[in-house]
Structure formats: C-alpha cells, structure tokens
Amino acid sequence: MVQKRKTPERKCVVTNQMKPKKELIRIVRNKEGEVFVDSTGKKNGRGAYLTKDLDVINKAEKTGILSKHLNVQIEESIYEELRSFVHDEK
C-alpha cells in the first residue's frame, strides 16, 4: 500500500483559512529587511501567506496586515507584483 503524502497547508494572513501551499503566495522578509514575493516558497526569511486572489491582496494592502506580520513597511511595488502574479496565473 502506497502512503499518500500529506499536502503542506498554510494559513492565509487575511482570510485565516488553511489552504494547500500551492494555492497561496508567500511574501518574505529576509535578515536584511528586504521584502519580496517568493514564487518558489523556499527562500529564507520570515514568510507570510496570501490567497491568490485580487480581493485578498487589496484587503491586505488596505489593512496593512503584511506590515504587521513581517514587522516592516511594505512597498507599493510588492502589492503591484502580487497583483500581476495573480493576473498571470489566470
């Protein structure tokens, strides 16, 4: 009998829903304090996950929840990158 591997799940910081990692985008702050979108999901640093959904990204920007999670000011460009990432996926 082959054991099925468990899909790693993470929680979206906006919706607080547990979802498979593949359905989320990871935003990372590294030791230098740089914030970037981690498309591989493997980069080092403090990560926060967002659902791949424009409404969720807009809400994250409005509420500043990413800044709270990563303890750093989030540039407008990060949100732009997230939006284009979601747009490209569709």
SULRADA-V827450 format. One record per run of one state. SS is the DSSP state (2 for helix, 1 for strand, 0 for the rest). FROM is the first residue (numbers start at 1). LEN is the number of residues. If there is no record, write none. Layout:
ss:SS from:FROM len:LEN
ss:SS from:FROM len:LEN
This chain:
ss:0 from:1 len:8
ss:1 from:9 len:4
ss:0 from:13 len:5
ss:1 from:18 len:3
ss:2 from:21 len:3
ss:1 from:24 len:6
ss:0 from:30 len:5
ss:1 from:35 len:4
ss:0 from:39 len:7
ss:1 from:46 len:6
ss:0 from:52 len:2
ss:2 from:54 len:10
ss:0 from:64 len:1
ss:2 from:65 len:6
ss:0 from:71 len:5
ss:2 from:76 len:14
ss:0 from:90 len:1
